[in-house]
């Protein structure tokens, strides 16, 4: 888990009753974490769809060219 990163949460009522949330991590697997580790975030539908799309492009910063002096 990385601080200030957006993670997808899966519904799990039993986990919530115990104070946990089921989160999909970077590996693509879901795990239980203490709910206090996270802050709920509601996103506009269009943004949520884009984040959940399996075919979205990953934006990478442009490579910096080496300066010649």
C-alpha positions in Angstrom: 0.0 0.0 0.0 1.2 3.5 -0.9 0.1 6.7 0.9 -2.1 9.1 -1.1 -2.8 6.5 -3.8 -6.4 5.7 -5.0 -7.3 2.0 -4.5 -10.5 0.2 -5.6 -12.5 -1.2 -2.7 -14.7 -4.3 -3.1 -17.9 -4.7 -1.2 -17.5 -6.9 1.8 -20.1 -6.4 4.6 -18.5 -8.9 6.9 -15.2 -7.1 6.7 -16.9 -3.7 7.3 -18.5 -5.1 10.5 -15.1 -6.0 11.8 -13.5 -2.6 10.8 -11.8 -3.7 7.6 -12.1 -2.9 3.9 -11.3 -5.3 1.0 -8.8 -3.5 -1.3 -7.3 -4.4 -4.6 -3.6 -3.7 -4.4 -0.9 -3.2 -7.1 -0.7 -7.0 -7.7 -4.4 -7.1 -8.7 -5.2 -9.2 -5.7 -7.7 -8.2 -3.0 -6.7 -8.1 0.7 -8.3 -6.9 3.9 -6.8 -3.8 5.5 -7.9 -1.8 8.6 -10.5 0.7 7.4 -8.7 3.5 9.4 -5.9 3.3 6.8 -8.1 4.8 4.1 -10.3 7.8 3.5 -13.4 7.2 1.3 -13.3 9.1 -2.0 -16.2 9.6 -4.3 -15.3 10.3 -7.9 -17.4 11.5 -10.8 -18.7 8.5 -12.8 -16.6 9.3 -15.9 -13.4 9.4 -13.9 -14.3 6.2 -12.0 -15.0 4.4 -15.3 -11.6 5.6 -16.7 -9.7 4.4 -13.7 -11.5 1.0 -13.8 -11.0 0.5 -17.6 -8.5 -2.3 -18.3 -7.4 -0.7 -21.5 -6.5 2.8 -20.3 -3.2 4.2 -21.3 -0.6 4.8 -18.6 0.6 8.4 -18.7 4.3 8.6 -18.3 6.4 11.8 -18.0 8.3 12.7 -21.1 11.9 11.6 -21.0 14.3 14.4 -20.4 17.0 14.9 -23.0 20.5 15.2 -21.7 21.9 18.7 -22.2 25.1 19.1 -24.0 27.2 22.0 -22.7 
